[in-house]
Amino acid sequence: MTDTATPSATPTATTVRRREIATEHLLFKLMEYVEDKHPGLLDFLENGLDHLGDPAAGEDKDDEQVREIARRMIVGARREGTA
């Protein structure tokens, strides 16, 4: 995927942040919608968090922090719902 608003081939931190915000928003809405139509999705995602990890190899690798972010996303989707 390319960002046509950024002339350089290398994305800037701002471009990456904007993509992350947009992706997170769409993912939340998708999670809320699917959970409303097919209850159990959020439980399924929550039950799979043990397999989630940080792909980094350096000192900043933190599998538990990645899982915590995912947990907060699931809690947010449960709280918001589609109502």
LODRENPA-186999 format. One line per 3 residues: number of its first residue (from 0); their letters; for each residue x, y, z of N, C-alpha, C, O. Coordinates in Angstrom, 3 decimals, padded with zeros to 6 digits, always signed. Example, Ala and Ser with C-alpha at 12.3 -4.5 7.8 and 13.67 -1.06 7.14 Angstrom:
0) AS) +013.190,-005.690,+007.800,+012.300,-004.500,+007.800,+013.200,-003.300,+007.800,+014.236,-003.319,+008.465 ~ +012.850,-002.250,+007.080,+013.670,-001.060,+007.140,+012.900,+000.030,+007.870,+013.409,+001.138,+008.039
***
This chain:
0) MTD) +000.843,-001.175,+000.000,+000.000,+000.000,+000.000,+000.882,+001.231,+000.000,+001.858,+001.309,+000.746 ~ +000.540,+002.174,-000.827,+001.322,+003.397,-000.878,+000.485,+004.565,-000.411,-000.742,+004.550,-000.520 ~ +001.148,+005.567,+000.104,+000.486,+006.776,+000.563,+000.725,+007.839,-000.498,+001.828,+008.377,-000.602
3) TAT) -000.296,+008.144,-001.282,-000.124,+009.088,-002.377,+000.062,+010.523,-001.890,+000.496,+011.382,-002.657 ~ -000.259,+010.791,-000.628,-000.085,+012.138,-000.083,+001.361,+012.417,+000.302,+001.734,+013.571,+000.510 ~ +002.175,+011.380,+000.399,+003.574,+011.531,+000.764,+004.433,+011.288,-000.470,+004.434,+010.178,-001.003
6) PSA) +005.164,+012.299,-000.940,+005.924,+012.131,-002.172,+007.101,+011.166,-002.055,+007.480,+010.552,-003.053 ~ +007.683,+011.016,-000.886,+008.838,+010.124,-000.755,+008.374,+008.681,-000.625,+007.252,+008.416,-000.193 ~ +009.242,+007.753,-000.999,+008.925,+006.330,-000.915,+008.994,+005.828,+000.524,+008.360,+004.826,+000.854
9) TPT) +009.743,+006.497,+001.377,+009.879,+006.096,+002.768,+008.827,+006.808,+003.604,+008.795,+008.038,+003.648 ~ +007.948,+006.025,+004.281,+006.923,+006.691,+005.084,+007.524,+007.419,+006.282,+008.474,+006.945,+006.905 ~ +006.963,+008.557,+006.582,+007.417,+009.317,+007.738,+006.723,+008.776,+008.987,+005.775,+007.997,+008.886
12) ATT) +007.185,+009.180,+010.138,+006.549,+008.770,+011.395,+005.100,+009.227,+011.424,+004.238,+008.521,+011.948 ~ +004.825,+010.387,+010.873,+003.458,+010.902,+010.841,+002.579,+010.023,+009.961,+001.454,+009.701,+010.341 ~ +003.070,+009.635,+008.804,+002.318,+008.770,+007.898,+002.051,+007.421,+008.551,+000.941,+006.898,+008.459
15) VRR) +003.043,+006.860,+009.198,+002.886,+005.573,+009.881,+001.855,+005.695,+010.992,+001.012,+004.811,+011.149 ~ +001.908,+006.768,+011.761,+000.952,+006.994,+012.846,-000.460,+007.102,+012.293,-001.388,+006.510,+012.844 ~ -000.631,+007.843,+011.222,-001.962,+007.994,+010.621,-002.508,+006.661,+010.120,-003.686,+006.354,+010.302
18) REI) -001.654,+005.886,+009.496,-002.083,+004.558,+009.036,-002.492,+003.689,+010.211,-003.496,+002.979,+010.141 ~ -001.723,+003.739,+011.291,-002.037,+002.944,+012.475,-003.384,+003.358,+013.063,-004.182,+002.502,+013.446 ~ -003.642,+004.654,+013.139,-004.913,+005.138,+013.670,-006.066,+004.670,+012.789,-007.076,+004.181,+013.295
21) ATE) -005.920,+004.818,+011.483,-006.976,+004.400,+010.558,-007.210,+002.894,+010.624,-008.355,+002.442,+010.650 ~ -006.142,+002.129,+010.650,-006.256,+000.674,+010.707,-006.904,+000.233,+012.005,-007.761,-000.651,+012.000 ~ -006.511,+000.832,+013.110,-007.086,+000.480,+014.401,-008.584,+000.805,+014.437,-009.378,+000.018,+014.952
24) HLL) -008.959,+001.940,+013.901,-010.372,+002.317,+013.870,-011.183,+001.301,+013.056,-012.223,+000.823,+013.510 ~ -010.705,+000.981,+011.867,-011.426,+000.027,+011.022,-011.495,-001.346,+011.670,-012.522,-002.020,+011.587 ~ -010.420,-001.765,+012.309,-010.415,-003.060,+012.988,-011.423,-003.077,+014.128,-012.161,-004.049,+014.284
27) FKL) -011.464,-002.007,+014.932,-012.444,-001.919,+016.018,-013.860,-002.046,+015.480,-014.661,-002.822,+016.000 ~ -014.167,-001.283,+014.437,-015.513,-001.313,+013.869,-015.842,-002.697,+013.317,-016.969,-003.168,+013.463 ~ -014.876,-003.347,+012.689,-015.084,-004.700,+012.179,-015.334,-005.672,+013.321,-016.231,-006.510,+013.235
30) MEY) -014.555,-005.570,+014.383,-014.738,-006.441,+015.547,-016.123,-006.244,+016.151,-016.809,-007.215,+016.471 ~ -016.532,-004.999,+016.306,-017.851,-004.706,+016.865,-018.961,-005.273,+015.990,-019.908,-005.877,+016.492 ~ -018.841,-005.078,+014.697,-019.863,-005.538,+013.758,-019.969,-007.062,+013.748,-021.067,-007.610,+013.839
33) VED) -018.841,-007.736,+013.640,-018.862,-009.202,+013.584,-019.354,-009.778,+014.907,-020.121,-010.742,+014.912 ~ -018.927,-009.205,+016.020,-019.401,-009.691,+017.326,-020.919,-009.548,+017.433,-021.588,-010.409,+018.005 ~ -021.460,-008.462,+016.884,-022.904,-008.254,+016.920,-023.631,-009.306,+016.074,-024.686,-009.804,+016.468
36) KHP) -023.071,-009.636,+014.926,-023.714,-010.596,+014.015,-023.422,-012.046,+014.387,-024.257,-012.925,+014.171 ~ -022.250,-012.294,+014.942,-021.805,-013.650,+015.290,-021.166,-013.622,+016.677,-019.941,-013.629,+016.795 ~ -021.982,-013.590,+017.720,-021.424,-013.527,+019.075,-020.405,-014.642,+019.322,-020.603,-015.791,+018.928
39) GLL) -019.342,-014.275,+019.967,-018.288,-015.234,+020.276,-016.944,-014.852,+019.680,-015.910,-015.391,+020.077 ~ -016.953,-013.917,+018.721,-015.695,-013.502,+018.090,-014.707,-012.979,+019.121,-013.542,-013.376,+019.127 ~ -015.169,-012.086,+019.995,-014.253,-011.473,+020.955,-013.710,-012.497,+021.944,-012.551,-012.417,+022.350
42) DFL) -014.543,-013.457,+022.333,-014.050,-014.551,+023.188,-012.986,-015.356,+022.449,-011.955,-015.712,+023.021 ~ -013.242,-015.636,+021.188,-012.293,-016.389,+020.372,-010.954,-015.654,+020.281,-009.894,-016.256,+020.449 ~ -011.015,-014.354,+020.014,-009.783,-013.561,+019.929,-009.054,-013.534,+021.268,-007.833,-013.680,+021.326
45) ENG) -009.815,-013.348,+022.336,-009.220,-013.297,+023.672,-008.540,-014.616,+024.029,-007.467,-014.623,+024.632 ~ -009.157,-015.713,+023.659,-008.590,-017.031,+023.964,-007.318,-017.332,+023.168,-006.572,-018.244,+023.524 ~ -007.065,-016.581,+022.105,-005.874,-016.808,+021.298,-004.706,-015.899,+021.627,-003.676,-015.956,+020.955
48) LDH) -004.843,-015.060,+022.650,-003.790,-014.089,+022.951,-002.485,-014.724,+023.410,-001.425,-014.112,+023.274 ~ -002.538,-015.922,+023.944,-001.310,-016.590,+024.380,-000.342,-016.812,+023.224,+000.863,-016.946,+023.436 ~ -000.864,-016.850,+022.013,-000.022,-017.089,+020.835,+000.508,-015.803,+020.218,+001.285,-015.841,+019.264
51) LGD) +000.088,-014.662,+020.764,+000.497,-013.368,+020.228,+001.814,-012.944,+020.853,+002.021,-013.107,+022.056 ~ +002.701,-012.400,+020.036,+003.981,-011.956,+020.564,+004.560,-010.820,+019.753,+004.072,-010.484,+018.674 ~ +005.594,-010.246,+020.289,+006.315,-009.146,+019.659,+007.375,-009.739,+018.742,+008.223,-010.499,+019.209
54) PAA) +007.355,-009.415,+017.442,+008.336,-009.992,+016.530,+009.730,-009.372,+016.640,+010.667,-009.845,+015.997 ~ +009.876,-008.328,+017.439,+011.185,-007.680,+017.577,+012.203,-008.655,+018.158,+011.855,-009.586,+018.885 ~ +013.454,-008.421,+017.824,+014.520,-009.287,+018.327,+015.424,-008.557,+019.317,+016.271,-009.186,+019.951
57) GED) +015.262,-007.265,+019.458,+016.144,-006.471,+020.303,+015.666,-006.351,+021.734,+014.787,-007.087,+022.182 ~ +016.268,-005.400,+022.446,+015.955,-005.169,+023.854,+014.514,-004.715,+024.074,+013.959,-004.897,+025.158 ~ +013.908,-004.123,+023.036,+012.552,-003.606,+023.205,+011.476,-004.664,+022.950,+010.289,-004.339,+022.942
60) KDD) +011.866,-005.913,+022.745,+010.903,-007.000,+022.570,+010.122,-007.177,+023.873,+010.703,-007.321,+024.949 ~ +008.784,-007.163,+023.749,+007.952,-007.293,+024.943,+006.641,-007.964,+024.559,+005.664,-007.292,+024.226 ~ +006.625,-009.287,+024.609,+005.437,-010.054,+024.233,+004.229,-009.668,+025.075,+003.128,-009.522,+024.545
63) EQV) +004.420,-009.504,+026.369,+003.297,-009.207,+027.253,+002.688,-007.837,+026.953,+001.472,-007.669,+027.055 ~ +003.501,-006.878,+026.591,+002.971,-005.552,+026.256,+002.116,-005.627,+024.991,+001.086,-004.959,+024.902 ~ +002.532,-006.428,+024.020,+001.733,-006.622,+022.800,+000.399,-007.263,+023.157,-000.643,-006.848,+022.651
66) REI) +000.423,-008.270,+024.023,-000.821,-008.924,+024.460,-001.727,-007.946,+025.205,-002.946,-007.977,+025.038 ~ -001.140,-007.086,+026.021,-001.931,-006.114,+026.779,-002.622,-005.125,+025.837,-003.774,-004.757,+026.069 ~ -001.951,-004.704,+024.806,-002.577,-003.817,+023.818,-003.766,-004.523,+023.174,-004.829,-003.924,+023.008
69) ARR) -003.591,-005.790,+022.810,-004.683,-006.561,+022.212,-005.834,-006.723,+023.203,-007.000,-006.616,+022.822 ~ -005.512,-006.980,+024.474,-006.566,-007.099,+025.497,-007.387,-005.817,+025.594,-008.615,-005.861,+025.669 ~ -006.701,-004.681,+025.590,-007.405,-003.398,+025.677,-008.285,-003.169,+024.452,-009.366,-002.592,+024.566
72) MIV) -007.838,-003.608,+023.301,-008.653,-003.482,+022.092,-009.924,-004.321,+022.217,-011.007,-003.869,+021.845 ~ -009.795,-005.525,+022.732,-010.951,-006.407,+022.902,-011.924,-005.815,+023.918,-013.134,-005.812,+023.692 ~ -011.400,-005.316,+025.030,-012.251,-004.685,+026.043,-012.984,-003.495,+025.422,-014.177,-003.311,+025.667
75) GAR) -012.297,-002.702,+024.637,-012.918,-001.550,+023.981,-014.022,-001.963,+023.031,-015.075,-001.327,+022.986 ~ -013.794,-003.021,+022.270,-014.809,-003.510,+021.334,-016.016,-004.038,+022.085,-017.151,-003.844,+021.650 ~ -015.784,-004.704,+023.211,-016.905,-005.193,+024.019,-017.730,-004.024,+024.565,-018.961,-004.063,+024.571
78) REG) -017.043,-003.008,+025.012,-017.695,-001.857,+025.631,-018.502,-001.054,+024.592,-019.625,-000.633,+024.870 ~ -017.939,-000.849,+023.423,-018.595,-000.016,+022.405,-019.749,-000.735,+021.748,-020.850,-000.190,+021.658 ~ -019.515,-001.956,+021.284,-020.559,-002.695,+020.591,-021.107,-001.919,+019.407,-020.509,-000.932,+018.979
81) TA) -022.240,-002.358,+018.875,-022.840,-001.676,+017.734,-024.125,-000.954,+018.102,-024.771,-000.342,+017.251 ~ -024.487,-001.028,+019.362,-025.751,-000.396,+019.792,-025.663,+001.106,+019.787,-026.635,+001.783,+020.121
***
